[in-house]
Amino acid sequence: MIVHMRKWIERMKFIALFFVLVILLYHMMAVVGQWLQPAHPHRTPEGSAVKVFRHESGTLETDNMADRLRLYYWLGE
């Protein structure tokens, strides 16, 4: 059996280049993802915008589960 070292070296070069390019693409996508993400999504709005939220003092155990399920099916979410 003859081992063709040149062929294996070419394969190893290809695999190494492939991994380097995959890692480079991963880091580029992470940078673009950070660039597209808002700086602070939960900050206080500026201008005439109003931040709307529902403050609940109760927990899920005190809510009527039938009403919550009915609302879930009614909204279709």
C-alpha positions as CSV (number, residue, x, y, z in Angstrom):
1,M,0.0,0.0,0.0
2,I,1.4,3.3,-1.1
3,V,0.7,6.3,1.0
4,H,0.4,9.5,-1.1
5,M,1.6,12.2,1.3
6,R,1.1,15.0,-1.2
7,K,-2.6,14.1,-1.5
8,W,-3.0,14.1,2.3
9,I,-1.1,17.4,2.7
10,E,-3.5,19.0,0.2
11,R,-6.5,17.6,2.1
12,M,-5.1,19.0,5.4
13,K,-4.5,22.4,3.8
14,F,-8.1,22.4,2.6
15,I,-9.5,21.4,6.0
16,A,-7.4,24.0,7.8
17,L,-8.4,26.8,5.3
18,F,-12.0,25.7,5.6
19,F,-11.9,26.0,9.4
20,V,-10.2,29.4,9.3
21,L,-12.8,30.7,6.9
22,V,-15.7,29.3,9.0
23,I,-14.3,30.9,12.1
24,L,-13.8,34.2,10.2
25,L,-17.4,34.1,8.9
26,Y,-18.7,33.4,12.5
27,H,-16.9,36.4,13.9
28,M,-18.0,38.6,11.0
29,M,-21.6,37.5,11.6
30,A,-21.2,38.2,15.4
31,V,-19.9,41.8,14.6
32,V,-22.8,42.4,12.2
33,G,-25.3,41.1,14.8
34,Q,-23.9,43.4,17.5
35,W,-24.0,46.3,15.0
36,L,-27.7,45.7,14.2
37,Q,-28.8,45.2,17.8
38,P,-30.0,48.3,19.6
39,A,-27.6,49.7,22.2
40,H,-30.1,49.5,25.1
41,P,-33.5,48.0,24.1
42,H,-35.1,48.7,27.5
43,R,-34.1,52.4,27.9
44,T,-36.6,55.1,28.6
45,P,-38.0,56.4,25.3
46,E,-37.2,59.8,24.0
47,G,-39.4,62.5,22.5
48,S,-43.1,61.9,22.4
49,A,-42.8,58.1,22.7
50,V,-44.4,56.4,25.6
51,K,-43.1,53.2,27.2
52,V,-46.0,50.9,27.9
53,F,-46.0,48.0,30.2
54,R,-48.4,46.2,32.5
55,H,-47.3,46.1,36.1
56,E,-48.9,43.1,37.8
57,S,-48.7,42.8,41.6
58,G,-50.1,39.2,41.6
59,T,-48.4,36.0,40.5
60,L,-49.4,33.5,38.0
61,E,-50.9,31.3,40.7
62,T,-53.5,34.0,41.7
63,D,-54.6,34.6,38.1
64,N,-57.6,32.7,36.8
65,M,-56.1,30.1,34.5
66,A,-59.3,29.6,32.5
67,D,-59.4,33.3,31.7
68,R,-55.7,33.3,30.7
69,L,-56.3,30.2,28.4
70,R,-59.3,31.9,26.9
71,L,-57.3,35.0,26.2
72,Y,-54.5,32.9,24.7
73,Y,-56.9,31.2,22.3
74,W,-58.7,34.4,21.5
75,L,-55.6,36.3,20.5
76,G,-54.2,33.3,18.7
77,E,-50.7,33.6,20.1
